[in-house]
C-alpha cells in the first residue's frame, strides 16, 4: 500500500519505518527540512533502538522517502497517517494547531484528487476532536464530503520511547475507530500480520482509550510510590510487598474491579482505606492518591442520589441493597447510604433483597443497620414484584441475577436506574454513567 506519514517525530518515524518493513511504500512529510534530509540520506531523525537501521535499509530499497510537500504526498498515497504532536496549552487543553494545519493541507490536496482517500489520525487527541476539528477542517478545505469522497479513522498508538519498534511489532492491542467500513477495512489490513487483538470501534471510543491507558499507568505508578513511602516509614520491604501484590492475577493485576458502576462498600475496603490513611498520618506522610479514594466514592453515591431525585418521582423502589449480591452484608453498603438519604428527604420507599432478613442478622452487621435505619424492616417487601407494582422509580442496587429481566417488566410510566449496569442490552450504551433504560 502507498502511505503518507505526516510528522517525522517519534511516532511518525517509527510508523514509517515499521510499515516499510511490512512491504508498504512510505512517503514521510515534515515541514522541517533537516528531518526530511535525514530520511532521504538513510538516517533516522530520532534516537530509538533499531529504527536507524530500518530507515537505512528501506531508503535503499526505495520503500521510504521524505518530502516537505504535502500535496505531492497525498496525491501519491492511498491513505495518510497524521502523527504530529498535540502538546499541552497553559490551561491543560491540547494545542491542536499542528493537527488543524495538517488537516488543512490534506484537504487542499484532496480538492484536486479524484480517488477516495483515507485520513488516519495517530496523534493523541481528546474525544470529539475527530468530529469537531478533523472532519470539518478536511471538508472545508477539500470541498468534499466525509464518507463519499474521503474517509477518516482514529488509530491510537501504544508506543513507548526506548521500545517503540518492539511495541509496534507486538502491541498490547490495535484499536481502529472508524466512521465508514471501507476506511476501517483499509486500516485493518495494515495490521493483519501484527499478533495483537484488533478492535474496531467508533471514533469517540478510540479517541478516549489512549487517555484511559495513560491515566491508569500514571495512577499505578503513583499508587506504588505511595505504598512504597508508607512501607519505608514502617521499615517494611516495599519491593517484597509489591512483588507479592503482583502475584495475584485474579484480582490485583486483572480486569477485576475495572467496570464502571456504583460505589464500593462492605466491611473491608472503606475500613482498610481509613486505617492506612490513619497510619500514614501517624508517620507524617501525605498519601494524596489513597486519601482521595473515599471522597471519590462518596461523590459516586451523591451522583446516584441526584439521579434518583431528578426523576421527579416520590415513590422509590430499591432492588438489592446488600453491598454485594448473594450476601446479607449491609455494612457500609452504598445503597444503605442512598436509602437513608432518600428517607431523610421525605421520599416514600419500598426495598427488596432476597438475601437480607433483618431478624436473622447478627453481630456487627445487625448493629450497623439498626443504628443507621432502625425501622428498615417496615420498608422491606417479600418479593421483587411488590416493588415493581408499587414504585414509580426503580433502582437496581446490586447485581443479583434476579434483576436481569427487570426492564421487560416495567410499565410505560416507570423509570429504571441501574446502578450496577446489569440490565443493559449488549451494545447499547447511554452516555450517563449510571442510568440504563
N, C-alpha and C positions, 0 to 999 in steps of 0.2 A: 504494500500500500504506500501511497505517497502522502507524507505527513509534514506539515509545517509546525514548528515549535516556536512559540513567541516567548522570549525571555530566556536568556542563556546563563541563569544563575544556577544554584544547586539543583533545584528540581528540574528545570528545563534541560540542563546539560546531561543529567543522569538519564532522563527520559529519552532524549535524543539518542544517546549512546546505546541504551538498552534496546530501544526499538530497532535501531540499526542492526544490532546483534541478531534480532529476530527476523531480519531479512527485509525490512522496510526501507524505503528511500526517504531520507530526512533532510529538510532544509531548516536550519535554525535562523531565527530572526531576532536581532537585537539592535537598538539604536547606537550602542557603544561600539565604535569601530574596532577597538582593541580586542574585544571579545570575539568579534567576527573574524578578525585576522588570526587569532589564536586557533580557532576551529579549523579554518582553511589551511593553516600551516601544520595541522595534525596534532595540536596540543589542546588540553582541556583548560578552560578559563577558571576552573575551580580546583582546589586541592581536595581530592577524595580518592580513597583506595580503588584501584582498578580502572577508573574512568579515563585516565590519560592514555593508557594502552588501548582501550576500546576506541577512543577518538582517533588515535594514530592509525590503527588498523583500518578503520572504516572510512577515513578520508582517502586512503589509498584505494579502497575498493570502489569508491565513488558513492557510497551509501550516505555519507554525511557531508554537507557543505553548509555554509552560513552566508547570510546577506543582511544588509540594513534596509532592504526594500520589501515592505510588507505586501505590496501589490503583486510583485513577482512571486512571492512565496505562496500566496493564496491561489493565484492562477495556476501554479504548478503542483498543487496538492489536492488530495481528496478531503482531508479534514485538517483542522488547525487545533493544536493544543495551546492553551494560554497558561503560562507558568510564571507570570510576573508576581512581584511582591505585593502584599497588602499590609503595609506597616500600620502601627497604631497612631491615631491622632491624639493630641493632648487630653481630650475628654474620654479616651478609651475606645472610641469608634474606629472603624477601619478607614484608612486612606485608600479610596478606590480610584484615584486618578489614573494609575497605570492600567488597571482593568478597563476603565472607561476609554482611555486613549486607544488601547489595542482593539476594542470593540468598534470604535470609530474607524480605525484603519481597515479592519476586516470588512466592515460594512461598505466602505468606499470601494474596496476591491470587488466585493460581491455585486456591486451595481453593474459591473461590466462582465460578470461571469454568468454563463448560461447554465452550467451544470449545478446540480444540487450539492451543497457544501455543508459539512457538519463542523460546528464550533464546540470544542470541549474545554470547559473551564477546569483546570487542575489546581489553580490557586485556591487558598483557603478563604472562603467568603461566608458571610453570615447568611442565615436563612432569609430568603426573599430577594437576595441580590440578583439571582438569575432573572426573576420576573420584573424587578423594579429598575435594574440597570442594564444587564447584559442584553436581554431580548429587545427592549425598547431602543437601545442605542444602535444595535445592529440593524433593526428595522428602519430606523430614521435615516441612517447613513447609506443604506443599501437600496431604500425604496422598495424592499421586498418583504414578504410575509413569512413568519415562522411556520414551519410545518408544510409549507407549499414550496418555497424557494430555498430554504435552508433549515437545518436542524440544530439543536443545542443539546449538550449533555453536561452534567457535572460529574467529575471523576476525581474525588479527593485522593490525595496521595498520603501514604503512610511510610515515608522515607525518613530515616534518622541519619543525621550527618555522621560520617565515620563508617556507616554500614549501608549507605544508600543503594549501592549496586546490588548487594546481597538482599536488601529489603525489596527491591524491585523484582528480583527473581523469585523470592519467596515471601510475599506479603502476608499479613495475617488474614486479609480479605481483600477483594476487589469490589468496589462499590460504584455503580453507574446510576446516576439519576438521569432520567430521560423524559422528554415530552412526546416524542414520536418513536415508534417501533423501528423505523428504518435507521435512525441515528443510533439508537441503542444497540441494534444488531451489529452495526459497523464497529462501534467501540468495543463491544463484547468480543468480536472476532480477533481483536488485537491481543486479547489475554487468554486465548484458547490453550496455549502451552504453559500458562502460569499455574502452578499447583496450589491454588487457594480457592476458598469459596467465592463464587461470583454472585453478587447480589445486585439485582436490578430493581430500582425503586423510583419514587417520584423525586422531583428536584429539591423540594424543601427538606426531605429526609436526608438526601445525600449531602446537602449543604450543612446540615446540623451535625452529622456523625463525627466529623473531624474535631469539632469543638467538644463533643461529649468525650471522645477518646483523650484529648489532651488535658481537659479539666480533671478527668479521672486519674490520669497519670500524675498530675500535679498534686491531687488530693492524696494519692498513695504515698508519694514522697514526703509530703507534709505530715501525714499520719505516722509514717515510720520514724521520722525525725522526732516528733513529739513523744512517741513511745520510747525512743532511744534516750531522750533527755530525762524522762521520768525514771527509766531503768538506771541510768547513770547516777541519779540522785539517791537511788535506793541501793546502790552498789550491786546491781544485778547485771549480768552479761546480756546486753541488748541484742547482740548478734545471735546468741543462743536462743533467746526468746523468739525472735523473728524467724529463725530457722525452723523452730517447732511450729510457729504460726503458719508458715508457708507449706508445711507438710499436709495440712488439711485442705484437700482439693474438693471436698464435698460441699463445704460451706464457705470457707475463707477465700480460697482462690477459685472462684466458680461464678456461675450466674445467680447463685442463691442470694436473695435479698436485693436483687437489682431490677425489680419490676415496679414501676411507678404505681402507687396506690394510696392507701391511707397511712395514718401514723402508726408507729410501733408502740407496744405496751408490754404488759406482763411483769412477772416477778424478777426478771433478770436485767434486761437492757437498761431501763431507767435507773434502777438501783446501782448497777455497776458503773454507769457513767458518772453518777453523783459521787460515788465512793472514790473513783480515780481522780476526779476533779478536786475533791477534798484533800486527797493525799498529795496532789501537786501543790495545792496552796500551802500545805504544811511545810513544803520544801521551797517555798517562794518561787515556784515555777509557773509560768504562763503557758497554758495549753489552748490556744485560741480555736484550733480546729475541733478538738474534743469538747471544749466548753460551749461550742455553738450548736452541737448536735441536738440537745434537748430543746433549746429555743426554736430551732428549725422544726422539730417535731411538734411543738406547740402551735407553730404557725399553720401546720397542716391540719390540726384539729380546728383551729379558728376558720380556716378556709372551708372545711367541710361544714361547719356550723353555719357559716354565712350562706352556703349554697342551699342548705335546707330552708333557711329563713327566707331566701329570695324567691322560693316557690309561692309565697303568699298564702300558704295553707296553714290551718291551725291544728288539724288532726294528723299527727305524725305516727307512722308505724315503723318499728325497727325490727329487722330480721337478723338475728345474730348479734349478741353483744358481749360474749366472752372474748378475751383478747385474741384467741386463735380457735378456728373451727375444730370441733372434735374434742374440746376440753370444756371444763366448767370453771376455769380460772378467770376470775374477774379483776384480779389485782392489776391496777394501773391500766386497765383496758381503756383505750381512747374512746370507745363507744360509751362507756360509763360517763366519761367526761362530757361527751356530747349530750347524752340523756339528761345529765344533771343540769347543764346549762339551759337546755330547752325547757325543762320543768321550771327553772328559775325565771324564764322569760314568759311563762304563762301558757305554753303550748300543751295541748292535750295529747298524751302518748299511750300507745299500746305496744308492748315489746314481746318478742318471742325468741327463745333459743332452746332447742330440744335437749341440749346438754346441761342446762342450768336448772337446778331445783334448789331454791333458797333454803328449804327446810333441810336438805341433805348437805349443805355446805358446812365445812368445819374449819377450825383454826384461823390462820391469818386471812384466808380467802373470805370467810364469813364475816370476820371483823372488819375487813376493808369495805365490803359492800354495805354493811349495816351502818357504818359510820358515814358513808357518802350518801346513800339513798336508803334510809331506814324503812321507807314504805314501798320499796321497789316491787314487792310481791303483789301489790294492788294493781300494778301496771302490766303484769305478765298475763299472757293468754296461753291456752294449752296447745293451739295449733297455728301454723303459719297462715292458714286460710282465714282465721279470725282477724289477723292483721290486715290481710288483703281485702276483706269485706268491709272493714271499718275506715281505714286510713285514706286520706287524700294524697299524702306524700309517703312513699315507702322508701326506707333507707336500708340497703344491704350492708351490714356491718362486719361480717366475716365470710369466709369462703366455704361455708357448708354446702356440699353438693345439692342439698335440698332446695337451694335458692336458684339453681341454674336456670330453671324454666319460668321464673317469676315474670319476665317481660310478656310472655304469652298469656298470662293470667290477668293482666291489667285491664281495667276499664278505660274508656276514652278520656274520662275526667281525672285520671290518676297520673301522678308524676313519680318516676323512679330515679333514685340517686344511688348508684352502685359504687360505694367507696373502694371496693376491692377489685373491681373490673372483671368480675367472673361471668357476667351475662352478655358480654359483647360478642356479636357475631363475628366470625373470622373475617378480617379485612376491613371492618367498619371502625372508624376512629372519629371520635368527637374531640375537637381541639381543647375542650375543657378537660383538666386533668382528673376530674372525679366523676363526671356525670355521663352515663350511658342510658339511652332510652330505647 
